[in-house]
């Protein structure tokens, strides 16, 4: 399947890299690489993620460390929607996005 990464997910990756990079720049780059490697795994096997319909219809997630990659399958592509730390208030984040869309 094709892979699409939303601008929000790109922004999330930048924030993650900046946060981790405050303490260890190499670890930050390494972790972001692990996340993006998972994007490609998901595009090859989109069913491996957990269904997250409680957050949004058709949403799935896959974990890497303490972070979750949120994505949807749309036709013949996997769309990476968000990359967030698992401790975030996920219902509030996805709920607020649904209110504005």
ChimeraX attribute file (.defattr): number of C-alpha atoms within 10 A of each C-alpha:
attribute: neighborCount
match mode: 1-to-1
recipient: residues
	/A:1	15
	/A:2	13
	/A:3	16
	/A:4	18
	/A:5	15
	/A:6	14
	/A:7	12
	/A:8	13
	/A:9	20
	/A:10	15
	/A:11	13
	/A:12	17
	/A:13	21
	/A:14	13
	/A:15	14
	/A:16	19
	/A:17	21
	/A:18	15
	/A:19	13
	/A:20	16
	/A:21	14
	/A:22	9
	/A:23	10
	/A:24	13
	/A:25	14
	/A:26	11
	/A:27	13
	/A:28	20
	/A:29	16
	/A:30	12
	/A:31	18
	/A:32	17
	/A:33	14
	/A:34	13
	/A:35	21
	/A:36	15
	/A:37	11
	/A:38	16
	/A:39	23
	/A:40	15
	/A:41	12
	/A:42	24
	/A:43	20
	/A:44	15
	/A:45	12
	/A:46	20
	/A:47	13
	/A:48	12
	/A:49	18
	/A:50	13
	/A:51	18
	/A:52	15
	/A:53	10
	/A:54	11
	/A:55	16
	/A:56	15
	/A:57	10
	/A:58	13
	/A:59	19
	/A:60	24
	/A:61	22
	/A:62	21
	/A:63	17
	/A:64	15
	/A:65	11
	/A:66	9
	/A:67	17
	/A:68	19
	/A:69	23
	/A:70	22
	/A:71	28
	/A:72	22
	/A:73	20
	/A:74	12
	/A:75	9
	/A:76	10
	/A:77	15
	/A:78	22
	/A:79	22
	/A:80	26
	/A:81	21
	/A:82	21
	/A:83	24
	/A:84	21
	/A:85	17
	/A:86	14
	/A:87	9
	/A:88	10
	/A:89	11
	/A:90	13
	/A:91	12
	/A:92	11
	/A:93	12
	/A:94	14
	/A:95	13
	/A:96	11
	/A:97	11
	/A:98	11
	/A:99	7
	/A:100	6
	/A:101	5
